[in-house]
């Protein structure tokens, strides 16, 4: 099968969407499929055998890490040369809209997937009044597709409630070979805690941006003054957060990748994730695969992953003390924490990338065969 993948973000950028896409491309190529990736130009020409067609982009004013790449006629010529069986657009916004256009004009079956809950993001950038307009635009784009895939049941329900049609669930995935509990390291723990490995160590991993609500971890540190927080990642909100967390035991680590990132997860006492906008929460699965107990907001796609009191703790995001109480409970119960670690790993082991990509391939085949959708996973 020949698949043209249109995405608004790809390597060398690092985030949950890119992680899912690069594993998906890798597994599709391993299985003998051919993928051509259309993305904003990041300087890369190939990934795991798949060619990357970089489209020149301009940085998004509110989020410079993201680039707006406007499709040109050269994109259409590249598609004609590649002759795809199917086009898959990821979070269609600008470049993805080009993918939709060419799917329609070239009569190529179209699949779309929804990974970022943009309507909720607007509130964190002072643009909440545009939420209704954005939903209408999303509906217009996604209803062009024969199938729309979401990464959590909450997002399936959200799209269907806004009249987006032909929606189904694309199961979660995590690299259980990379992220493992045995990668705990005293050296990494010391690095994350600023040289205080004996102190309770809380961890955040992900994009450092307003919608992640990282600032809401500060009350936890104020309530547990002996605790240290490591923030792994980077983004447009870092400078503001450095000021916000001044006077606390907070350490900004920057990006970590590969085994270093896996070791960071395995070496922390708790992974704290206050975001309410997660469609999936891939970093939660990575933490759990590494045996790191999770404290997370009971919102979005997170309850699909975390079972309260079994493999982590959920808190009500409307409860000002919820995250504090959950974190205190986790740090205080040593034996319980060890059981949570084991349970978290067991949950993550159910969700490898091979299975997630196999499911996606079945969706592709059904779309090409024009079978009734949605399908059961």
Secondary structure by P-SEA (a helix, b strand, c coil): cbbbbbbccccccccaaaaaaaaaaaaaaaabbbbbbbcccccccccccbbbbcccccccccccccccccccaaaaaaaaaacccbbbbccccaaaaaaaaaaaaaccbbbbbbccaaaaaaaaaccccaaaaaaaaaaaaaaaccbbbbccaaaaaaaaaacccccccccccccccccccccccaaaaaaaaccccccbbbbbbcccccccccccaaaaaaacccbbbbbcccccaaaaaaaaaccccccccccccaaaaaaaaaaccbbbbcccccccaaaaaaaaaacbbbbbcccccccccccccccbbbbcccccaaaaaaaaaaaacaaaaaaaaaaaaaaaaaccaaaaaaaaaaaaaaaaacccccccc
